[in-house]
Amino acid sequence: MIKTESFRAQRQEVEKMLGPNYRQWWNERPMYARLRHGFIILPVVLILLWVLYQYMSGVHLRADIRDAVEHGNLGDIRALIMDGAPADTRYNNGTSLLQRALEMGHIKVVPLLIKEGADVNAADSRGITPIHLAAGKGNTTIVKLLIQSGADPGIRSEHYGLPLHWAANSGQIEIVRLLLDAGATVDPKDRWG
């Protein structure tokens, strides 16, 4: 506690306590004063907590499994799933790993992702599901696998129609029959009628 009588003497004692680098006129403080008051420690702690959260939530695993799916690397996908990467990981636009594998043409990845629990009815931001993509590309075995795994053959995308539309527009007669046998409606209408 300061026991000096005059204001000037009290101010001088406070300046001695703060150190020789303290500048009161501009209200600047030296680095150690900023550290002492938490101006630098708080951002550093927040950054460390963010990095810890990213690591604990498995963000690095999700990024790695996305890369493995895009390259069609089955060994890496298996290893990452064993390490805890979810098979239901999505991209920023809502695209699932299953959809990305179909878009990239990595057909061998699809059964592995389905076996590991990927959602076969997962729609992206446009409402497109894996069965839409498989029907449009004409891959009969993948369409059969998706239907056997619980994919809805009559699932509708608001702007892009039904898987039946995709198969019919690309001339996939066998897939049209397969979808109709699985329960797709015979007289589906898209947004244009």
N, C-alpha and C positions, 0 to 999 in steps of 0.2 A: 504494500500500500504506500502511496506517495504522501509524504508529510510536509511538503514544502508549501509555503504560504502564497507566494505570488504565482500568477498564471504563467508568466514567462518561465519561471523556474520549473513549474510542473511540465510545461511543454518540452523543455530541454531534457528533463529526465525521461519522458516518454520517447523522445527521439533517440536517446542513448539506448533505451531498451530495444527499440526497433532495429538499431544497427546503423552503420555509417552510410549505407546505400539508400536509405529511405528518403524519398522525395515527396514532401507533403504538398508542394505547390501544384504539381500536375496530378497529384494523387497516384503517382506511380509507386509500385512496390518492387523490390528485388525478387529474384526467382525464389529464394528461400521463404520469403513472406508469402508468396503465392502458393508455394507448396504447403506451408503451415496453415493457410486458410482454405486449402482444398480445391483451389482453382485448377490445378493440374491433376491432382490425385483422382478426383471424381471422373473425368473423362477416361483416364487410364483404367480405372476399375470398371467403368461401363463397357469399354472395349473388351476387356478380359472376360467379363460376364457374357457378352454377346458371342465371343469365340467359343466359350465353354458351352453355351446353349446350342450353338450350331453343331458342335461336335457331339454333344449328348443326344440331340434330336436326330442324328444320322443324316444330316444334309449332305455330308461328303459322300456317304454311301449312295444316296439318291442320285447325285451327279455322276458318280462312277457307273451306276447301273444304266443310266441313260446313255452314256457313251458306249457301254458294252452292247446294248440293244441296237444302237445305231450302226455299229460295226458288225453285228451278227455274231459276236464271240460267245459261243455257248459255255465254254469253260469259265470265262470271267463272270458270266451271268450266274452260273451255278455257285461259284465261290462267293460272290457278293450276296446272294440270297442266303447262303449258309452263314455269312457274317452278320446278317440281320437286315439287309436292304429289302424294303417291301416290294413285292411284285406289283402292287397297285400304285406305284409312283406315277405322278403326272407331271407334265410339262406346264409352263406358265399359262398356255392357252387351253389347258384342260385335257390335252391329248394324253391318253394312257400309253404305257409301254407296249401293250398289245396292239394298239392302233399304229404306233410308230414302227413296230416290227413289220406290220402288214404294208405300211406305206413304203418302207425301205426294201421290201421284197425278201425279208429274212424269214422264210416260212418255217424253218427248223426251230426258230426261237418260240413260235406261237404255242406249240404243245407244252413246252417247258413252263412258260409263263402261266398258262391255264392250270397246269398241274400244281404250281406254287400258289395258286389262289388269286390270280388276276381276275378282275370283274369283267365278264364277257359282255355285259350290257352297259359298260361305262361310256358315256357320251362326252364328246369334247364341247367346246363353247359353241360350236355350230349345230350340235345335236347329232353328229355323226358317230356311229358305233362301229366296233370291229366287224360286225356282220354286214354293214353297209359296204365297207371297204373290200371284204372278201368276195361279196356278191358282185361288186363292180369289176373286180380284177379277174373273176372267173375261176377262182380256186375252189373246186368242188370239195376236196378233202378238208380244207379249212372250214368251209361253210358247214359241212357235216359235223366236224369236231365242235364248232361253236354251238350248233343246235343241240348236240348231245350234252354239252356242258351247261346248257340252260339259257343260251342266247334267245331272245325273243325275235322270231322271224317277222313279226308284225310291228316292230318298234318304229315309230315315226320321228323323223327329223322335221322340225317346223318348216325349214326352208329347202331341205334336200330330199324330202319324200321318204319312201320305204326302201328296204333292201330289195324288194321285188322290182321297184322302179330302176334301181341301179343295175340289176341283172338284166332286165328287159332292154334298157337303153344300150347296154354293151353287147347285146345279142347272146346272152348266156342261157340258152334254152334249158339245159340240164339243171342249172341252179334255180331257174324259175320253177321247174317241176319240184325240185327239192324243197324250196320255200313253201310252195303250195301244199305239199304233203305234210310239212311241219306245222301248218296251221295259219299261214299268211292268208289274208282275205283275198278273194277272187276279184273283187271289184274295188280296189283301193283308189282313192283320189288324193292327188297331191294338192298343193295350194292353188294350182291353176285349173283344177277340175279334173 
